[in-house]
Amino acid sequence: MKLNDKVYDVLKWVALVALDAIGVCYKAIAAVWALPYGDEVLTTCAAVAVCLGTLLGVSTAQYYKDK
């Protein structure tokens, strides 16, 4: 399955920027306001970002290999 450029760009932005920013932001706010699961949310965001980034990296390598 091939991703079009727009979908790839959005997924890449989510993996490289959005998930990390959301995780760190929630962790910081959770510490200040005593919100639950700060560590869990941060770790989950980081894990999903790494997984998505890895899958996109494999997809990119396959794309250039096929060219």
C-alpha positions in Angstrom: 0.0 0.0 0.0 1.4 3.4 -1.0 0.7 6.6 0.9 0.0 9.7 -1.0 2.3 12.7 -0.2 -0.3 14.6 1.9 -1.0 11.6 4.1 2.7 10.9 4.5 3.4 14.5 5.5 0.6 14.6 8.0 1.7 11.3 9.6 5.3 12.5 9.7 4.3 15.7 11.4 2.2 13.8 14.0 5.1 11.4 14.7 7.8 14.0 14.9 6.1 17.0 16.4 2.5 16.6 17.6 2.7 13.5 19.8 5.8 14.6 21.6 4.4 18.1 22.2 1.1 16.8 23.5 2.8 14.3 25.8 5.2 16.9 27.3 2.5 19.5 27.6 0.1 17.2 29.4 2.9 16.0 31.7 3.8 19.6 32.7 0.2 20.6 33.2 -0.5 17.4 35.2 2.3 18.2 37.6 1.0 21.8 38.1 -2.7 20.9 38.4 -2.4 17.4 40.0 -4.0 15.8 37.0 -3.9 12.0 36.8 -1.6 9.8 34.6 1.0 12.3 33.6 3.7 9.8 33.2 1.4 7.3 31.5 0.3 9.9 28.9 3.8 11.0 28.2 5.1 7.5 27.8 2.2 6.5 25.6 2.7 9.5 23.3 6.4 8.7 23.1 5.8 5.1 22.3 3.2 5.8 19.6 5.5 8.5 18.1 8.5 6.0 18.0 6.3 3.3 16.4 4.8 5.6 13.8 8.2 7.1 13.0 9.7 3.7 12.6 6.9 2.6 10.3 7.2 5.8 8.2 11.0 5.2 8.0 10.5 1.7 6.7 7.9 3.0 4.2 10.4 5.7 3.0 13.2 3.2 2.7 10.9 0.9 0.7 9.8 3.8 -1.5 13.4 4.8 -2.4 14.4 1.1 -2.9 11.6 0.7 -5.5 12.6 3.8 -7.4 
